[in-house]
Every structure is written in C-alpha cells, then in structure tokens.
Amino acid sequence: MKIQDIIEGKKEWRAHMARVKALPQDYQIVYKEIQKYLFKVGPVELTEGTELLSGIVDLFEEGVALGKGVLAVTGRDVAAFCDDLIKDSKTYADIYQASVAQEVNQAMKKITKI
C-alpha cells in the first residue's frame, strides 16, 4: 500500500465520519453500535473500504429526511439488521471456523495413521 493510498483512505474515512456526526444523536448512537458489531463479526470486505458503512449512512440520511426514527429504519433488533446486511458475505468467523475444521481433520488423519 502506497502512502498516497493511506492518505486517501484517511480522507475518505474523515469525510465518512463527518457525515455520521451530521446525523441526529439517536442515529449516531445506533450507527456506532452497528459499526462496533460489524468490526467484531462483520465481513472481510469491511476492512477493504467503506462501501457497507457508507451505505448505512445513506440509509440513515434518507430516514432522517423522511422524519423517521432510527429504529423505524433498522427495526428494533439492530443485530438482526446487521446480520441481514452481511448474510451473503464471508466473515472472519467463517474463516476461523474453516481453519479449525481443517486443523481437526488433519489431526484426525494423523491419529488414524497411528
């Protein structure tokens, strides 16, 4: 990664966060919780750009423009909302589960050879 790419990434992130800070307080709170949730269990692609997070901000800005409360946009179960957003994406948990399964299979093969 070039220095220029890092600088551009930081500019993009700052602009993104400025959009978040322009949202009403209830939207900001829910956004931050969504962000934490996605960073913990979210898709691998999340670290490659801000498309998913920007899409959430777009949705939230639309909700604000329509005068909706944040839970009217996400639903009362915000974790389920997040899960639905990433349901077809490969997550770090998926990668870890696959590596554990592979390790177990290799260990079992060694045991059966004994």
N, C-alpha and C positions, 0 to 999 in steps of 0.2 A: 504494500500500500504506500503510495506516494504521500509526501507532506501535503501537497495540494488537495488530495482526496480527503485527508484528515481535516483540513481547514474547511473544505466544502461541507463535509459531514457535520462539523460543529455549527456552521452557519445554518444548515438545514434544521438541525436539532433546536437551535435557539429560536428560529422562526416558528417551528412547530410548538415549542413551549410558550411562545408569546401568544399564539392562538388559544392555547389551553387557558392561559391566565386571563384572557379576554372573556371567557365563559363565566356565567353566573356561578356562585360559590357551590351550590349543590352539584352542578355538573363537574366542577373541578374536583370535588371530593370523590365522586364516582369514577371519574377518569383516572385519578391517581390510584385508586384501588384496582381498577382494571389493569392499569399499567403494571402494578406490582404482581398481580395474578399472572399476567401473560409473561412477565420476565421469569417467574418461577416455573410455570408449567407450559409455557407457550411454545409456539413453533420455532423451528430452527431458523427460518427465514426472518424472524423478527429482528435478529441481530444484523441482518444484511441491509436494512433500510427502514424507513418509517411509513411504508405504504399502509400497513394494517392500522397503525396508530393514527395516521393522518385520516384514514377512512372513518375511524371512530370520531375524530374531531369534526369531520364533515357532517356526520350523522348528528352529532350533538349541536352543531351550529344550526342545522336545519330544525332540530327540535326547539331550540331557543327561538328561532324566527317564527315558528308556529305557535309559540307560547305554551309549549308542553313542559311538564316537569320531567326531570331526568329519568325517573322510574317509569314514566309513561313511554319513554323511548327504549329503555333497556329491559323493562319488565322488573318485577320485584326480586327475582333471583338473578343477580348480576353475574354470578359464577356460571350459571347455565347459559347466559347471554354470551359470555366469553367462550365457553366450550363450544357453542354453536358456531362462533366465528372461526374457530380453528379446527373444526371436526375433521376436515379433509387434509390437514397439514401434518407433516411429520414433526413430532416434538422431541425434546431432549429425553423425555421419559421413554418414548418409543425406542430411541437409540440405545438407551441404557438397558431396557428390557431385552432387546435383541442381543446385546453383548453378554448379558448374564446368561441367557439361554444358550448362546454359543459356548461359553465357558463351561456350563453344566454338561452340555453334550460332549465336549472334549474330555472332561473329567470322567464321564461315564464310559467313554470309549477306552480310556486308559485302564479303568477298573476291570472292564470285561476282558481285557487282554491278559490280565494277571492270572 
